[in-house]
Amino acid sequence: MVNIDSTPRLLSLDQKVILTQTDTTVGFLSQNGAKLANIKSRSPHKPFIKVFQDFKSFHKFGLRIPKRQKNRVRRMKRSTFIVKNDSFRIAPAPLNSALLRAMEWSYSTSANESGKDFERSFCEQKADIIIEDKRGLYEESASNIYKINNKKTVRLR
């Protein structure tokens, strides 16, 4: 099910907030970090995780993975990595949605107010676009977070 409130469907996708089931849990996706921070009622200075569809789009942004960690990043699923204060995840769109495939990257955050649990009515009010399949929207565990550099890996969550 795709629910879009505006008439011009995909005119400015970079300003829209999408509510969808991500590879880990139900989440908000957008290319506008300020809008996500406003919805979540959190500091605009706190960074969001940047989710890339694949490594090709990851490299377009000029981001690099330390040479010793490349295999780890390629193999680990449902994991977020922090390299030099940039947090990212490589995760193809879990739903067969042309809309999600069109976005090479997006900021990602869990679909709830900061510090609260998932509440569907809150999320539906805040999202511009809702993408849902027959399984619906459901909470799962969040991704693991690893801080990596050339020498070591530290698990943060």
N, C-alpha and C positions, 0 to 999 in steps of 0.2 A: 504494500500500500504506500503510495506517495501522496502526501497532503501538502499542497502549496497554497499559501494565502494570497500571494500576489498574482496579478494578471501576466506581466511579462516574465515568463517562466524562468529563463536562465540568463536574463539580461546582465545582472551583476552578481554572479555567484560568489565572488570574493567578499561581498558584504553580508551574505546570508549566514544564518546559524542553522546547522542541520542536526537534528536529533536522530540517531541511528544506533543500531547494535554494532559495536566495534569488534575487533578480534578478541578483546578482553572483557569488556562490560559495556553497558549502555552509556553513550557519551554524546557530548556536543562536539561538532566539528565546524571549524570556520577558518577563514584566512584573515579574519579581523580579530586580533588578540584583545583589543580594547573592548570590543563588544562582548566577548566571552568573559572578561574580567568584571564587566558591569553586571552581567547575568548572574555570575557566581558570587557577587558581592565580596570580591577579594581585591587585594592591592594590585594596581596595574603594573607594579614593578616586579611582581612575582612571575617568572617566566612560565610559559606553557610548553608542553611536549610538542615537537613538530613531527608529524607522521608523514612518511613518504610512501608512495605506492610501490616503488622498487629502487634498486641501487642506482639506476640510470638517472632518475629524477633527483636522488640524493646528491650525486656528483655534479649535477647542473648548478647547484647552489655553492659549489666550491668547498664543500665540507669534506674533511678527511678523517679516516679512521687510522689510528696508529697501526703500523705494519704488523706488529706482533699480535694484534687483536682482531685482524680482519676475518679470520676463520670463525672465531667465537661469535662475532656479530652476525655473520652470514648464517650460522647454524642455529642460534638461539631464537626461539619463537616466544611470543608474548613477553618480550623483554624490552626495556627502555635503557638507553645508554647515554651517559653524560661524558662529553669530551670537551675540555676547555670551556666549561660553562654553557655549552650547547647541548640541549637534551633532544634526543631523536629516537624514533622507532621506525623500522621498516616493516610495513604491514599492508599487504594488498587488501582491497575492499572485501570484507567478508560476505557482503550481499551482492547479488548480480544486479547492480544498478549502474546504468550509464552515467547517471549524475555523479556518483562517487568515483567512477573510473575516470571521469573528465578532470577531476582534481588531482594534480600530481602530488600535492602536499596540502596539509592543513594543520592548524593547531588543534590539539585534542585535549579534552578534559572530561571527567566523569559528569554525568548529567544529574547534578544535584546542587543545592546551595552549599557553600563551603562548610564543612564539618557536619553536614546532615546526610540522611539516607536518601535513596532514590524515591521520588514522589512523582508519579506520572502526570498528575494535573499541573504541577509546577513546570515540568519540562515542556508540556504541550503548549502552555501559555508563552513560554520564552522562545521557543524554536520557530523559525520562519518556515522550515521544511522538515517534514517527518518522513523518514524512510523506514519501513517495517515489512518483514516477511511474515509467513504464517506462524512462525515461532513466537512472534511478538518481541517485546523489549523486556529484558531481564538482567538482573545484576549478577555478576560473577566476580571472581577475585581480580584485583588490579594487576597490572604488569609488574614484573620484578624490575628494579632499577639498579643499574650498575654504573659506577664511576670508573672509567678506564683511562689509562695512559700507556705509554710505551713499556712500563715496567710492571704495573700491577693492576688488579681488578678488585674493587671494593663494592660489596653488595650493600646498598642503602635501604632497600625494601624487598 
